[in-house]
Amino acid sequence: MSTREELSRTIRSIFRPLLAGTRVSDFQKKFYDLQTVKLPDTLLVHDLEELCRRNGGFLTMGELYQEELYGTHGYYAKKSNTVLTDTPSRWADGIVAICKEFGLTHCVEIGPGDGSLALSMLAQEPQLNWSGVEIAGVLREKIAEKFHSAGRQYDQLVENVGQLRQKDAALYLFVYALDSMPPEVFINTGKKTSAPNALLGVRIQNGMLQEVVLSHKELAQRKMSLAKGVMTIGDERIDLSSWHLMPQQRAYIPMSSLVLLSKTVSRAPKGSRICIIDEFRKDKGAYVSPHLLVPRDPRLYRRDKTNIRQNYEHIGTIDYYFPQYSYSLQKYLASLGVSCVLVDSEMALSAYMKAHHKLPRKPLDTESKTQCFITNTIEKRKKKVVYPLRPEDMHTHSSWEW
Ligand SMILES: C[S@@+](CC[C@H](N)C(=O)[O-])C[C@H]1O[C@@H](n2cnc3c(N)ncnc32)[C@H](O)[C@@H]1O
């Protein structure tokens, strides 16, 4: 970014809130300062305190969200809180047709919820083999019960991809699952616009939560490091250097879904493909958020949850989800060695496939908020792994950020 652009962004960041009648100091405090918040007295908060204590006195934001959503007393542990979509009725024909078109006889579904889509597919195509990877124990029980009552069998039903023993090429299916996986929160603690240089975490003690910038030593305790915008988690290295953040600006980057996709690509048998159906972000310009990719709360009109304090005060009561930029995900997959051969509106595509039982020869609608990606076959190639910020942002940052 040029010095002129940077200067213009800085001036804008000072004057916008003033013009809106907000004092800069109040604005800074609300959106950019690290927060200290009193948490509600709940079983989840007790679990989080204990988790912190056992893990070096801190949690990464990803760990916090993971427990908040999928922990023993997290949002999804309550049977009544299961969040399912209406995809089975729309997509069962489509997925069966995709498998047939690519000659795949096995479907591995990641984040299958209660298994409704699987059973609808098997009702149409009993020869299809199905395996599920579902993190929530309550849902794995539901899937087993539903298969039993329907007199159907699955190949494997496991908690994580590492437990899969997949031998034959398969369609690896992610239906509204990637955006349910918690991000890590990156921040730029420097004085100039730059790539993220630190990760945020929290300390929780005696019912108080304190946001902290994690030290290199603390990151190393989680087998993580961040240098020059390149994030390392275990043996995964992801280049985030194009995420230019303003000082104190945060970016919620979906590390767990990126790592899961990388593991899927490296473990899937040759000839497999990936199919992703999900919500993506297209909100350039219209709505201004001080941070990038903030969590979404389905109960809100605009969905984006910008009030950081409230996130903590209502901990465990909201089914946050985390859509990412379609462009970033497509480029990431390409850098893993699997480019998308089809990107289309999931609604238009499911309707087309219901009617024609095959893939269209040209895209139907690429502007949709919910999209379907299908990749080429996995051939175990891996290049330099990048997760770039979508191209529009690289040029128009200043027009839509504070
Ligand atoms: C919004 S629900 C969608 C469920 C279903 N695919 C549907 O469309 O109705 C997200 C699902 O992903 C699961 N999930 C979240 N993180 C996961 C992970 N790391 N591995 C496997 N499943 C996960 C959740 O438990 C839940 O079943």
The ligand as an SDF file (V2000), in Angstrom:
LIG
                    3D

 27 29  0  0  0  0  0  0  0  0999 V2000
  -24.4720  -25.6910   10.7190 C   0  0  0  0  0  0  0  0  0  0  0  0
  -24.2910  -27.3920   11.0360 S   0  0  0  0  0  0  0  0  0  0  0  0
  -24.7020  -28.0640    9.4560 C   0  0  0  0  0  0  0  0  0  0  0  0
  -25.1370  -29.5000    9.5460 C   0  0  0  0  0  0  0  0  0  0  0  0
  -25.5500  -30.1320    8.2150 C   0  0  0  0  0  0  0  0  0  0  0  0
  -24.4400  -30.2630    7.3020 N   0  0  0  0  0  0  0  0  0  0  0  0
  -26.6830  -29.3510    7.5970 C   0  0  0  0  0  0  0  0  0  0  0  0
  -26.4470  -28.7090    6.5400 O   0  0  0  0  0  0  0  0  0  0  0  0
  -27.7790  -29.3720    8.1480 O   0  0  0  0  0  0  0  0  0  0  0  0
  -22.5440  -27.6000   11.1610 C   0  0  0  0  0  0  0  0  0  0  0  0
  -22.1300  -29.0120   11.4770 C   0  0  0  0  0  0  0  0  0  0  0  0
  -20.7050  -29.1240   11.4460 O   0  0  0  0  0  0  0  0  0  0  0  0
  -20.2880  -29.8600   12.5930 C   0  0  0  0  0  0  0  0  0  0  0  0
  -18.8800  -29.5380   12.8470 N   0  0  0  0  0  0  0  0  0  0  0  0
  -18.3580  -28.3740   13.3050 C   0  0  0  0  0  0  0  0  0  0  0  0
  -17.0100  -28.4650   13.4260 N   0  0  0  0  0  0  0  0  0  0  0  0
  -16.6700  -29.6890   12.9880 C   0  0  0  0  0  0  0  0  0  0  0  0
  -15.4170  -30.3660   12.8460 C   0  0  0  0  0  0  0  0  0  0  0  0
  -14.2590  -29.7980   13.1630 N   0  0  0  0  0  0  0  0  0  0  0  0
  -15.4320  -31.6270   12.3730 N   0  0  0  0  0  0  0  0  0  0  0  0
  -16.6060  -32.2310   12.0350 C   0  0  0  0  0  0  0  0  0  0  0  0
  -17.8150  -31.6350   12.1690 N   0  0  0  0  0  0  0  0  0  0  0  0
  -17.8510  -30.3830   12.6180 C   0  0  0  0  0  0  0  0  0  0  0  0
  -21.2930  -29.4320   13.6380 C   0  0  0  0  0  0  0  0  0  0  0  0
  -21.3520  -30.2620   14.7660 O   0  0  0  0  0  0  0  0  0  0  0  0
  -22.5820  -29.4570   12.8450 C   0  0  0  0  0  0  0  0  0  0  0  0
  -23.0990  -30.7450   12.7110 O   0  0  0  0  0  0  0  0  0  0  0  0
  1  2  1  0
  2  3  1  0
  2 10  1  0
  3  4  1  0
  4  5  1  0
  5  6  1  0
  5  7  1  0
  7  8  2  0
  7  9  1  0
 10 11  1  0
 11 12  1  0
 11 26  1  0
 12 13  1  0
 13 14  1  0
 13 24  1  0
 14 15  1  0
 14 23  1  0
 15 16  2  0
 16 17  1  0
 17 18  1  0
 17 23  2  0
 18 19  1  0
 18 20  2  0
 20 21  1  0
 21 22  2  0
 22 23  1  0
 24 25  1  0
 24 26  1  0
 26 27  1  0
M  CHG  2   2   1   9  -1
M  END
$$$$
